[in-house]
Every structure is written in structure tokens, then in C-alpha cells.
Amino acid sequence: MLALLLAGCGKKAANKPVVGGVLGFDQNVAPLANQPLFKPNPGVVCGSPTEEFGVELAHVSSPTQAKVLNEWGEIVPGKQMYVSGKVAKSEFSQGDLTFTHPFDKDIIADIKLDKAYQRLAQRLGEAGGDADGPPEGLLHWELSRDLFPHNEQGFYLPGYVPGQGDRIATYGRWIVDCGHNDFHTELHPPTFLAVGHPQGSATMSHAFYNPYFETQLFTPDPALSADLGNHARLSDPNTRPFPFYLYQQLLSLAHVGEAPPGGFIDHLEAHHLLEANRASPITWHVCAPEPKPSGAKLSVSYHFTARSGVTLTATPDQDTGCVAFTGTIGPKYTPLNPERQDCADPWSELNQQAGAALGDPSLNIEKVIEEKVPPSFAPAVKRDPSVDCYQPLVVSLPGGPNQQAKVFTSDDQPYPFYGEASVSWQS
């Protein structure tokens, strides 16, 4: 009998979540879900162990010869990883390619990972590679700035942008950055983000589920860019990765071959296909700061806003001092199609952005393209390209009017869910 009781107690203790700080995932579960972890081969993931996305186009006679088709190479295609740790650095990127960033440039962070996740931070290139990569042992993290919650005045909703020293729990695609010759790994883009920090006797946290995923696939039909309910878009014969799409654009510019949807073009265009993120469920833990005062009880206050078909639950655990939050995207969830706009991308700015993003300040994309086409193409190539762009995602404070609801349902906003929580000990 005693042996059975001890075995039962041991099993119960083993099932208690291990968070590693005031915010994170359960380290009994998340690292197992991350398997398999291995050292990726950039030649396999990116297509070349030496060439970089974009820069390679200057080294081939035709875009159809490119081997590096994507800027971010998924290490395990379709699989997403859990990561938690502390934000070592956070800043606004100044060097992102507009045609792969329809929601504007990135907010970037370097994460000092909890021990259970440290194998996700790797450098795969030659020693002494790109100096713009993250410091050794840190994992780079990036998300387009207009995908963060904004208020009606155009400012970021307080608390959702990760700051230096914050605890961070995030879930997303584990990739190799094929645009940098150190071929470092990243979590890019994240599907989910939670950040938090102690504030007095409480832990204050904010979380949101990113509604959109930039597929790195391009279409000549702008009506398809954000048609999230049309799943046939991805297998359409006109849907292509960027190098092959660029080749077709040049043919269309010269009125060669069959006209694409909408007819032949008179300047280069980039229409980036978006998809809706639907991975579910996501469970993260927010914990009261230690130590626990004698006789204190766990207290939690939270406010979330969600779209129909999404559920949010909060489960406090007095023993651990943590609250498990779970967001579940059900089969009745329907994403909000964002409103696409055409934005001019002047060559002067595009060259600067490409040079900064790809680590080559002398890079002149316009000149590279002109050198690969007949002289008669040059006037059309010189016209400034246009790209898809979207307004920042604007929302109200979570919890509905006056933040009265723990979970408020609103289909007037794009996020599957977003919100805030405070967890503390109360005597």
C-alpha cells in the first residue's frame, strides 16, 4: 500500500509543469513536442551551402537557375517549435525586403533560451560569417511590426512588444536564414507570442496569436493575395517562389508568351500570398513572482478578446503558483481577410533595403535585372516596382467595453485572440 501511494505521489509530482521563470511553456511537454532536433544542412534547407537568397540572382544568367528559392528555409517543413527564455535584445529592423514583408519591416529580438530549448540556436555557416547574425548561443526572432496589436492612433498597444529583460514564450517556424552567409537559425515568423515580467508583487503578461503567415509564394493575380478561404491558390500553376516569379514577371513585362491574369504588366509587381495561422491549441503558463508569502493564495486577473470559434481558458494551480492559459482555435473559426493595397517601392529605397537585408551595401537590384534582359526591356524595368502592403492591425483594449469581460468575442478585429493577465500572491 505504501509503495503504491509513493508511486502515485511521484507520478503526480512529475506531471506538475516546469516553467523556468514567471512565464513560459511546460518544459515537461514542449521540448518533447519540438523533436526531432538536429543540425540542419543549409545546402538542403536553403538549396545552397554558399549562395544567399537574393544575392544569388546576381550570379546566375537567369532567375530560373536560382537554387535558393526562399529567404527563410523551414528546417522541418510545416512544423513549428516552442521556445521560452529571456529577451537579451529587442529592436526595430532597418533592412528588410518589402516584397517579403507586406506588413512592414520586422521587430527583432535575440532570446537567451531556457536550457530545454538551447539546441534551437545554431550557426551553420563558415566561421567568421555574417556579423549581423545573433550572438553565439542566442536565438534570433522576427515578426513584422504591423502584425503587433495597434490602437486607433497608430501606436502599439502597451505590453505586446518584447522588451529587453522580458520573459518570452513563443511558438513558430524554425528556419535557417538563407539571406545571411552565417546561415543562423531563427524562430521566424512566430505564430504565437507571450511576454511578461514581474511588476511589484504581480507578474504582468501580454499575449497574442498572429493571424497571418507570409508563405513566400507569389501570384500575378493580386485578388488572390489575401483570399484566405481559397486554398487552391497555393497549388495554382501561376503561384511561384520569388526567383521563378521574377522570371515570369520579366516575360510579362516584355509581352512574351501567355498573358497572366489581369493582362501583361508595364512595371514589376510583387503579390505575396498570405495564409491563415490555425495551429492549436497553445498552452502557456504565467506564474506569480517568488517567493510565496506565508499563507498567500494565488490570484489571477485577465482580459482577452477572441474571434468566434476560439476559446480561452485559465487554470490556476495553487501548488506551483502558475496559471495555465490555453487558446484553442476550433473548426468554426474563420479568419478575417486583410485589405490589400498597392504600394510603390522606389528602386532607390528597394536597393537600400536589399543591401541592408542581404549585407551588401553596393547591391543594385535594378542594375542586376537590367543586365539580364535585352536593352529594349530597360525602360519598363526602370519604372518603380509595386508591392502588396497592409495597414497595421488595429484593436481595442482586450476584454470588451471597459475591459469588463474575461473573454470577449469580437469578429470586428483580426486576431484569433489577444489579451493580458496579472498573476500574483494575495495574503
Phi, psi and omega in degrees: 000314180298319180298319179295319179296317180295320179296319178296318179296319180296319179295319179298317181295322182294335182275353178292136182295144173248114188259319178089011180165195183280353179204139178169186173263165177287116183285355169283339190243309189300314180298329177291321178293336180285344182295146004274143172249134183203175177272112183289156174257114182298334176295329178274312186290317183266332184110343178205139178276358184231324183280151179248149178303135179086303179298326181302330183296338177282348186253358181242154182282337179216144177303336180292346178270357182294141176255334179267099189269337184231147177288326180239113182267117179291128183288314172241097188308129178086346182267142177241155188239151174266140181216138170217157181168209181237139180286115179273334183201141177217134181200170177267126178290146177246358186228073179236145179284125185293327183287342173257004182227070182293345175256031175078177184298168186273154156265130186241151178218148168252128187250126170276106192284146166298153188306324184295345185242006190295336182288351178282342180268110183220150169243125189250351182273185179293151175301142181079022179285205188309123181285348181278354179289170180290154175302154181307132176089351178258147179259129179280143184220134183217140174212136181302136190296331182277000173272351174282150179298131177242156172267179185293341178276357178090006178265157176293138171298131185301137170100345187269343178270124183295134179245160181304131180092347178293149163283144183223137171232122188214154187222130181180195186279130177269117189229165166258131176283102184279001178262005180228137188282001169271351177047053179281156177273156179214165161257107192197117354270156175283146173269330183221145178218132169230134177231152180195164178199154175294141175221099187067233182268004184238158168259122178260130183221153177225146182212149171207155178255118182293121185285338192234148179235126176277113191283345188066022173247147186234149181229146175281351182258104183298337179294342182269347188307311186240026178275078193293338179276354182261093184281346179288346181303322187290334180255006177300137182297341178273354178276126187215155167292163194304311183302317180289325176295319179299319179300315179294326176297319180294323175296318180295323179297327181267003181058043179253135177079201182282136180293138178286172175306130182092354177094176179294156184254160177245001173202162181290139180229148175231114179243107190267124180286130173259149171235161177270133172285136182222004182303136186197152354274169174239123177240125176229162187238134174243127189241145175292146179299146175270158359275161177283123177296149181301128177078003183282155176239150182289136179233139180223137173230131182210155178217124178229154169239137183221158172277162177302143181089358180246135178242146176235131176233153177230124183237102179286149176230106183298328183292318183267342184076020182241155174243125177271117176259134179231125174252126183238125177263110185274175183293342180271359178292134175235122181289155176272123177288121178286156182272113182281146174229156171268129178235133175291142178233084186305143180304325181299319179283320182297319178296319178296315181296316180295319178298318179289318183292323186258004174073026181224089184301338181273358184295128178234097186295320179303315181294321179301315181292316181300325181289345184254004180235159176300151182305331181294340178284336193308314181302321180288322179296326183292339178295141182298134177293166171235150182226160172291143173212156184225150177287156174303149179282116186255132181219164172272172175301143185292154177097006178079191182307126179060019180051047182275333186264145172291317175225117182249132181264126179214123176263011175271359181235157191273341189283136169306317169197154172206153180173187186221157180212149174233126181235129184209170170264134178238126180282000000 
